[in-house]
Amino acid sequence: MTVFDDRHRRVQVAPMMELTDRHFRWLMRRLTRHSLLWTEMVTSAAVVHGDRERLLGHSDDGPVVLQLGGSDPGEMAEAAAIGESMGYGEININCGCPSDRVQAGRFGACLMAEAELVGQVVARMRSSVHVPVTVKCRLGIDRDDSYDSLERFVDIVAEQGCTYFVVHARKAWLDGLSPRENRTVPPLRYEFVRRLKSRYPSLHITLNGGLAGPESAHEHLPGLDGIMLGRAAYYTPACMGQVDAIHYSDLPNGNEPVVTIEDLAAVARDYAGYMQSWLDRGMRASTLTRHVIALFQEVPGARLWRRRLSEGAATATDVRALVEHALEPVESRHLQHHSHTTT
Ligand SMILES: Cc1cc2nc3c(=O)[nH]c(=O)nc-3n(C[C@H](O)[C@H](O)[C@H](O)COP(=O)(O)O)c2cc1C
């Protein structure tokens, strides 16, 4: 298990279903050695009864959080112990997902109305693992969205020994908004998160929601303990390439900054080698290429990179060759541009 400390929590990459699988995390790790990465949410029932290797198997090198969905204290405790035994350094309880399916299972954001139950879950999980048990939540749900109810929720849960909270700084409407709308429509209220931190200075509070990239850490980190990036990290992954140099210079063995087109191309080639090892084990290329499609943004050739990669992935058996083919327009135009500007 990779044991990690609070310094790693400064910059975190959010749990995102269908996105933050082990392959995306491999790519992220190539960009930042020290940021805290999160799994997708996995339900406690799946962990306890399902194929553990498929659900939880990983080759993460560095700090990773396993996020669980569920609310049965016994089952959550069992799932947490399994997660710990499989190398995860923190187990998180999802109290923020607004989907209907999750609500029907009585977990996710609807748990914000059941602080006592969340407290029981925390207590049982803590008795079954050594790693931290943490909570990721919203500001509130439906009409129960005052600062006071957020504080009440945190107070009751913290009472049971949860000292780490990640707050997605908008409420969730459980009735009437889709999960996607619930990530854009309710307004962001960062001030609630700041107020929470000043009320509970000894709790570790991470701010999440609407942050444009790691540079927003400079603006938002002071006074808080961490920032968490979701969509920015997934849809503009290159933005993570300087995180170690900027935010983790006090930790050893950080990654070299990934800044230039050459650096990004090197990342793409390394990831191609990683992808090939999975293709050789029978995985479809598109399952893997999708994570690297957004690596190049707003540079000449980026559109062709995306198109070649996505069109080629359907039939690719040699993914290294596919990546070389897709890199060609980016690299050749970069070279052309470079020779024009330097001659
Ligand atoms: C496609 C997608 C899937 C998500 N899945 C999860 C999840 O499994 N667990 C969770 O706590 N949050 C999930 N979220 C919410 C993110 O973790 C994060 O709280 C949200 O996107 C706000 O951060 P951002 O504005 O930086 O993207 C998901 C978000 C997206 C876009």
The ligand as a MOL file (V3000), in Angstrom:
LIG
                    3D

  0  0  0     0  0            999 V3000
M  V30 BEGIN CTAB
M  V30 COUNTS 31 33 0 0 0
M  V30 BEGIN ATOM
M  V30 1 C -18.6060 12.0260 -15.6860 0
M  V30 2 C -18.5810 12.3250 -14.2090 0
M  V30 3 C -18.6900 11.2960 -13.3060 0
M  V30 4 C -18.6500 11.5590 -11.9230 0
M  V30 5 N -18.6610 10.5040 -11.0360 0
M  V30 6 C -18.5000 10.7500 -9.7070 0
M  V30 7 C -18.3380 9.6910 -8.7680 0
M  V30 8 O -18.2700 8.5090 -9.1230 0
M  V30 9 N -18.2260 10.0190 -7.4570 0
M  V30 10 C -18.2370 11.3240 -7.0190 0
M  V30 11 O -18.1130 11.5830 -5.8090 0
M  V30 12 N -18.3670 12.3370 -7.8890 0
M  V30 13 C -18.4660 12.0820 -9.2060 0
M  V30 14 N -18.5170 13.1180 -10.0910 0
M  V30 15 C -18.4110 14.4970 -9.5740 0
M  V30 16 C -16.9400 14.9410 -9.5310 0
M  V30 17 O -16.1960 14.1460 -8.6300 0
M  V30 18 C -16.8520 16.4170 -9.0790 0
M  V30 19 O -17.3870 16.5170 -7.7830 0
M  V30 20 C -17.6300 17.3380 -10.0200 0
M  V30 21 O -17.3870 17.0230 -11.3790 0
M  V30 22 C -17.2740 18.7940 -9.7620 0
M  V30 23 O -15.8960 19.0270 -9.9920 0
M  V30 24 P -15.3670 19.7230 -11.3620 0
M  V30 25 O -16.1720 20.9730 -11.5350 0
M  V30 26 O -13.9170 20.0010 -11.0840 0
M  V30 27 O -15.5940 18.7490 -12.4750 0
M  V30 28 C -18.5260 12.8880 -11.4630 0
M  V30 29 C -18.4220 13.9130 -12.3940 0
M  V30 30 C -18.4110 13.6560 -13.7540 0
M  V30 31 C -18.2320 14.7990 -14.7310 0
M  V30 END ATOM
M  V30 BEGIN BOND
M  V30 1 1 1 2
M  V30 2 1 2 3
M  V30 3 2 2 30
M  V30 4 2 3 4
M  V30 5 1 4 5
M  V30 6 1 4 28
M  V30 7 2 5 6
M  V30 8 1 6 7
M  V30 9 1 6 13
M  V30 10 2 7 8
M  V30 11 1 7 9
M  V30 12 1 9 10
M  V30 13 2 10 11
M  V30 14 1 10 12
M  V30 15 2 12 13
M  V30 16 1 13 14
M  V30 17 1 14 15
M  V30 18 1 14 28
M  V30 19 1 15 16
M  V30 20 1 16 17
M  V30 21 1 16 18
M  V30 22 1 18 19
M  V30 23 1 18 20
M  V30 24 1 20 21
M  V30 25 1 20 22
M  V30 26 1 22 23
M  V30 27 1 23 24
M  V30 28 2 24 25
M  V30 29 1 24 26
M  V30 30 1 24 27
M  V30 31 2 28 29
M  V30 32 1 29 30
M  V30 33 1 30 31
M  V30 END BOND
M  V30 END CTAB
M  END
